[in-house]
Amino acid sequence: MGDLRGVLDRLPYLERLGVDAIWLSPFYKSPQADGGYDVADYRQVDPLFGSLKDFDAMLLEAHRRGLKVIVDLVPNHTSDEHAWFRAALSTPPGSPERDRYMFRPGKDEVPGSGDGNRPPNNWKSIFGGAAWTRLTEADGSAGEWYLHLFDTKQPDLNWENQEVREEMRSVLRFWLDRGVDGFRVDVAHGMVKEEGLPDWEGVAAMVEGTSEVRREPAPPGDAPGAHTDAEEPHRAVSPVYPPSPFFDQDGVHDIYRDWHRVLSEYGSDRMMVAEAWVEPAERLALYVRPDEMQQAFNFDFLMAGWDAERMAEAIDASLKAAQAVGAPCTWVLSNHDTVRHSTRFGLTDPTTFPKGIAGDDEQPDTALGLARARAATMVELALPGSAYLYQGEELGLPEHTTLPDEARQDPTFFRTQGAETGRDGCRVPLPWAADKPGYGFADSFPGEPASPWLPQPAEFGPLAANQQDAEEGSTLELYRAALAFRTARRLGTGSLAWAEVHAPESGLLAFHNRDVLILANMGFASAPIPDGWAVALSSGPEPAAEWELLQEVPVDCAVYLTRN
């Protein structure tokens, strides 16, 4: 799975790439039931990834190279192997240990029977199936139920409990004391549940999307997003429509105001970024008010797909909402929970958002998807605000769309009995060297090279970092050039103005940022380059010398233009 020493070894690569900071997914002690998002000890590095000494060495070297380091914080739930949950299991109902989690008595199958055989409410897990699991008490009797909005091995914490709040403040200070620059907050829209835990007929999703499996419409008269188990065991719909009693509750903002004060103890340059799947953009902006977090992932932009009108609308709405609270906007196209955009953009409908892709699903047009992905990245890196890049997209890696079922590890796949393919396809380890076992991902271990934790597809070989390094026209070199251009022109701290030639209804996205004109052709015909402008960088394969003669932007291409 890689380790912290491996991250340290790759810092020169990241520095040369041109990024300013790195965000590490969880490396804490964990049984790895959900890729580390099931934390057993927030203050220990899992031996799988090294030690606290390794973390400190990596952090020191990152800072020496001018790279900030953001660590992942998972506050909604712990692992069922956390010492707190084990203590809860060994104590009776009503104990202080159980109050740290969401334990509740069940409803009676027959009212008044006292059997408690039904869960406390009808909530569904985001990973599929029920969100409640019943305990067997120490005496062998059927006991209370505990809430897990994700896997059974991820019990939800009770954020009404002051001990929970104080513990997470302590965790923040532990890592801030070690020198981290900030936190990516997992499920930032979670934690607080509506009082009384009322029934809810919807099915929430961490990532809004679609599944081709049993996707029938809801019965007449049902709320949007409603379903019956017989018709559709797990459909991904908007996480807030109909409104959810466990996501985006107003009480979460008290938590972040509290955390903001903790970070302020360490100076003005520490930050939090929210992973909050909420809508509309105005709701997301609440997380980045001046006394809360500093940034929030902008999933509207990610969800827009390869469509000029949808992308322009997402840009407008996102900038407007962020500016209303004085926060920088963020932009992201791929992450560890979504199908890679180089693959999504190669589907017949490049605005679809599948919940994973399997071998018997539609397979993407790889070349088309990559061309569009390169162009979309050029747009992303030219927008004002912060851009987040997912590992491997700088190599143009596609989703592993033919991963065998026996290799899958995502709990979503198992909890939905395969109805959702899951997220393993975007998490396949990077290829560093085409001629090494595992493409060089795990060749630094003593003895024989280890097999990567997920198998890599054969098409990763030609995309290996050592194959693209210094190769003119490669995706790696495009990312390096675009990031260098972004830095040199200070586009991140610039502003957006739609250009006169902007015509999203025709597939042309065009805007100014400082003294740069950005054109992205998402239509079906070439677009002319305005008079007086010259191509400084292109996502297309054309050599720079050809642009003086071309004077038009091909379809599925983006360019940065500067004045002649």
N, C-alpha and C positions, 0 to 999 in steps of 0.2 A: 504493500500500500504506500510505499515511500516513507520517509521519516524526516525529522527536523534537520538532521545532518545533510540529507539530500537537498532540502530547501536551501541550506547555507551554501552548498556546492553550486547551486544554480543562481545565486544572487548576481554574479557577473552577467549572466544571460538576461536577467530581468532588468538590470541597470542599463545594459546596452539596448534592450527593447525600448526603453524610454519612459517607463511608468514611474509614478511618484510614490506609490504605496502598494503593499500587498495585503490581501485579506486571506487569512488561513481558516479553513473549515476546522471543526473541533478536533483537537489533538489530546483532549483530556482522557483520563482513565475511563474506559467504557467497554462493555461487552460487544459493541459494534452491531447492535441489532438494527440500527438505522444510520449507518455511516458515521457514527460518533455523536449523533444528535440525541443519544441516550446516555447522559453523563452520570457516571458513578462517583466521580470525585472532581469537583471544579478546580481544585488546587494542585492536581497531580497530572503530569504527562503520562499517557499510557505507554508502558514499556514497548509496545508495538512501534511507537514513534520516537522513542528515546527517553530523555530525562529533562528535568528542569535545567540542568547544566547545559544540555544541548540547546534548549530554548534560549537561554541567556546568551550563549555564544552566537546563535543565529541572529538574535535581536541586536546585539552589539555590532555585528558585521553589517547588518542591514542599515543601521543608523550611520555607520562609518561611510557607507556608500550613498547616503542621502535618501534612503528609502524608509518611509513610515511603515509600521506594522499594525494591522488591525486584527484583533482576535474575535472569534465567534463566541457569543454568549447565548446560552440556551435557558431562558428563565421560565418558560411555560411549564416544563415538565422535567423530571429527572429520569434516570434509569431505575428499573425495579431492583437493581443491585446497589443502589445508593444506600448508605448507612441509615439515612432517615426512613426510607421505605421498609428496610428490613426491621427497623425498630417498630414501625407501625404495625407490621404483620405479627410481631411478638407481643403486642399489647392489646387490651380489649377495646371494643367500641367506646367512643367518648373520651379516649385518652388524649393527652397533649400531643403524643407522637402521631396519632392518626389525624389530628386537626391540621397538621402541616399539608395534608393532601385532601382530595375531594372524596371522602368516604361518605356514603349515604346508605340508609336501609332501603331495601327493595320494596316495591309495591306488592300487595298480596294478589296471588292469582285469583283467588275468590275473596272478595272484600271481607275483611274481618277475620280471615283464617289465620293470619299471623305467619304465613309461610314465606313472605317476601320474595317470591319466585320471579317476579318481574322486575326489570331494571328501574331505577328511579325516574327516568324519562326516556323518550324515544330517540335521543341524539345518536347520530351516526358518526363513526370515526372518519376522519379525512382520508385515512388509508383504506377504508372499506370495512364493512361489518359494523357491529354495535360499538358504541363508545364506552360501554360499561362492562366490567368483568367482576364476577362474584367470587369472594374469598371462601376458602374452606378454613374455618377457625381452628385454633390449636386443639380443641377437643373433638375435631372431626365434623362438627356441625356446619351447615351452610350459613354463611355469615353475611357481612356487609358487601356492598358493591363499591368499586372505585372507578373514577372517571379517567379515561385516557383518550383524548381527542385524536391521538395518533395510534401507535402500536400498543398492545397490551403491556409491553415492556417499557412504556413511557408514561407512567402515572402523572397526571396533572397536579401541580402544586396548588395550594389554597392561598391565594394572594390576599385574602382577608385576614390572614394570620400574620401578626406583627413579627414573629420569629422568622418567617419566610422573608419578609422584606428586609430585616436586618442582616440576614445571612447573605442575601444577594448584594447588599451594599458592601459587605465584607469581601465578597468575591471580586467586586469591581476594584476595591482598594488593593487587594492582593496583586492583581495584574498591573494596575497603575503603578504600584510601588516597584514592580520589576521593570517598568519603563515603556509599557505598550502605549501606543498613540491613540487607541480607541477601540471601539467594539462595534461589530455588526450584530444587531439584536435579532435573534431568530424568533419568528412568530410574534413580532412586536405588537400585533393587533390582538393577541390572545391574552392570557393570564386572567383578566377579570371576566367573570360570568354574570349574567343577569340574575338578580336576586330571585330566589325561588326556583331556579333552574327549570323554567317552563318547557313543556314539549315544543318541538319545532319540526315542521314537516319538510324542511329543505334538506339538501345534501351539500355541505360546504366543501370547498376545494382549496388547497394551498395555492394551486395554480389553476386559474380559470382555463378551461380547455374542453376538448371533446373526445369522445371515445366512439369508435365505430361499432362497439359491441352492444347489442340490444338497446339501441338509442331511440326507443319509441317516445312519442310525445306524452306529456302528463295527461291523465284522464281529465275530461271536461270538468270545470269548476274547481280544480286544484290550483293552489298558488304556483306561480312560476318556480320551477326547481323542485316541485314536489314529485314524489314517486311512490310506487308500491313495491315491496320486496319482490312480489311475483313477477312484475314486469321488468324491473330494472334495479338490480342490487346496488349499483354504485354509478351514478352519473356525475361528472364534474360540471358544476354550474358556477355562476358568480358567487363568491363567498359572502356577499352582503345582500343578495336579492333573491328571495325575501330576506329581511333583516335577520341576522343571526343573533341568538342570545349568548354566544360565547366568543364572538369576534367583534372588534372595533367598538367595545363598550367605552363610554366616556371615562370610566374610572382608570383606564390605562394611563391617561395623561397625568394623573397625580403621581404615578410611579416614575414617569420620565422627568417630571419637574424635580422630584427627589433625586434622581440619578444625575440630573444636570448640576445640582448643587455639589454632589460628590466629585464630579469631574472638574468643577471649578476650583476645587481645593488644589488641583495639580497644574494650574495655569490656564491660559486661554486657548491652548493649541491641542487639546484633547477632544475627541469627537465620538459621536454615536451615529450609526446609520441604521434606519429601520427597515427590516423586511416586513412590510405590511401590505398584504393583498387586500386593499380597500378601494372603494370607489364611491363617488366620483373623486376627481383630483382635489376638490376642496376639502374632502374628508382626510385625504392623505396629508395635505398641507398642515393640518392640525398637529401632526407629529413633529413638525419642524418649526414650531413657533419659537420665538427668541429664548424662552426659558425651558425648552424641551430638547429634542435631538437637533443635531446639526444638518443631517441629510436623511432622505428616505428614498429607497429604490423606486424608480418610476416605471412601473410595470405597464402603464398605458402605452408607452412607447414600444416596449417589447411586444405587446399584444397587437400592435397595429399591423404587423406583417408587411409584405412587400406590396404596398399600395400607397401611392402618393397622397391621395386625399385623406386616408386614415392616418397616415404618418403626420401630415400637416396639422390635422385636427388635434392629434395627441401632443404635438410640439406646442401649439398655441395654448391648449388647456393646461399643460404642465407648467409652462413658463408663467402664465397668468396666476395660477394657484400658488406657485412658489414665491413669486414677486409680492403677492399680497401679504405674506408673512416675513418677507425679507430674507428668505433662504435661497441657497443655490439650488438649481434643478439638477437632477441626475439622469443619466441615460444608460440603458443596458439593453443588449440584444440576446444574450444567452446567459444561463447560469446552471448550477448543478441540479436544478429541479425541472428544467425544460429541455425539449428537443433542440439541438443546436440550430442556430438560424441558417447556417449553410445548408442544412438538410430541409428545414421547413420551407425555405424559399425555392427549393427545387421540386416541390409537390405541384400537382395539377392546379390546386388553389393555394397560392403562396401566402394567403392570409389565415389559413387553418392553423389550429394549435393542438395537434394530437397529444394524447397522454402516453407518449412513447410510441415507437414503431417496431413492429415485429416482422419476421421474414415473410409472413403471408399477407402483410399490409401493402399498400401502394409504396413502391420504392422510388426514391427521388431521382430526378435528373441531376446527377452530381455536379457536372460542369456548369449547368445553369444556376444551380443553387449557390455554388461558390462565387460565380460572377456577381450575383445579386448580393451575396453576403459581403463581399469586398466593397461594393458600392454603398451598402447600408452602413458599414463601418466608417467609411469616409464621411457620411452624413453625421453619424454619431460623434465623431471626433472633431467636427467643425462646430458643434453646438456649444453655446455658453453653459457653463456648469461643470459637473464632474462626470466623467465617463468610466464605467466599470466594464472591464474585459474579463471574460471567463477563460480559464486556462486552456490552452490549445487552440483557441480561435485564431490566434496570431499565426498558426500553421495551416489554417483553413481546414481543420479536422472536421470530418462529417460525423454524424451520429452513427453508432454501430447499430445498424438496423436489422442485422441477422444474428444477433446474439442468441445462442441456444438457451432454452428454458432452464436447463440444468446449471447454467452458469449464473443465473440471475440471483441477486441478493436483496433487491429492494422489497421491503415489507409490503408495499402497495400491491405488488404482483401476487404475493401469496394471500393477502387478506381479501383480494377480489377474485381469487381463483383464476387469475390470468385475464380477467375482464379489462384490467388496466395493465398495459405492458410495463409501465414503470420507468424509472429514471436511470437505470444502469447504463443505457446506451450512450448517455452524454458524459458518463463518469469514467470511461475507459482511460487507463493511464497514457500519458503522452509518449510519443516516439521521439527519442533523442538521437538515436543512431541507427540507420537503416540496416547495417551489417552486423548488429549484435543481437543476442537473444533478448526477447522482450523489447526489442528496439532500444536497448540501452537503459530501460527504466529501472531495472533492478540488478545491474551488473556490478555494483560496488560492494555487495555482501561478500563476506569470506566464503571461500569454497565455490561451489557451483552457483551460477546465477539463479535467482529465484524467479518463479513464474509470476507475472503481474496478477494482481488480485481479481481483475476482470480481463478476459482474453481480448487482444487487440486484433482488428481486422487486417487483412493483407494490404488494403489500400492505404494503411498508415505508413507503410515502408517508404514510398516515394515522397511522403509529406514530412518525413523526419527532419528535425531541426538541422542536422548536419548536411542534409541534402539541399535545404533552402538557404542556408547561410551564405551571404554574398552572391546569391543567384539572382541576376537581374529579372524583375518581374514576378518573383516569388511572393507568396502571401506574407511570409515573414518580413521580407524587405519592404513590402508595402506598409505594413504596420509600423515598422521602424521609421519609415519616411513620414507617414501621416502623424505619428506622435511627435516627431521632431518639428514638423511644420506647425502643429498645434502649439507646441511650446514656444517656438520662435515668434509666432504671430500673436501669442497670448489670447488664443481663441476661447480658452476656458473662462477668462474673466472679461470677455467681450459682451456683445449684445446681438440680438437677431433682428433683422428687418427683411421682410419678404421682398424679393427683387421684382422689378417690372415684368420680367419674363416668367415669373412664377405662374404655373398653370397646372395645378394638381389634377384638375378634371381631365387633362390630357396626358397625365402621367409625368409631368415635369415638376420637380421640387427645386426651387431656386431661392436662395437667401444670401444676404450679406452678413458678415461678421467682421467688424473692423474694416480693413481694406481688402478683404477677400470675398469673392463671389463663388458660391458653391452651387453647382448644378448636378442633379441626380436624375437620370432619365429612367423612369419606371414605366414608360409607355411602350408603344409598338412601332415607333418611327424615330429616326435620328432627329436630334434637336440641334439647331444652329447655335454656335458660340457667339455671343453679342460682340459687336465691333468694339475694339479698344481693349479687349481682354485676351490674355495668353494663358495657356495651360501650364500650371506649376506642378501639378501632381494628378495622376489619373488612376482609377481602380482597374482600368482595362489593360489588356496585354500589349497595346500599341507602344512601340518605342517612342521616347520623348521627341525624337527628331521628326516623327511623322505628324505630330500635332500641328506644326506650322502649316502643313498642307491640308490636314483633315478638316479643321474648322467646323466640326460638328461633333456632338456627343452621341455615341452609339447607344442603342437600348441596353439596359442592364449595366449601366456604367455611371460613375460619378467622377467629377473633376473639381479641383481647386483652381480658381482663376485669379490672376493678379493683373494689374494694369500694365499695358505694353510700355 
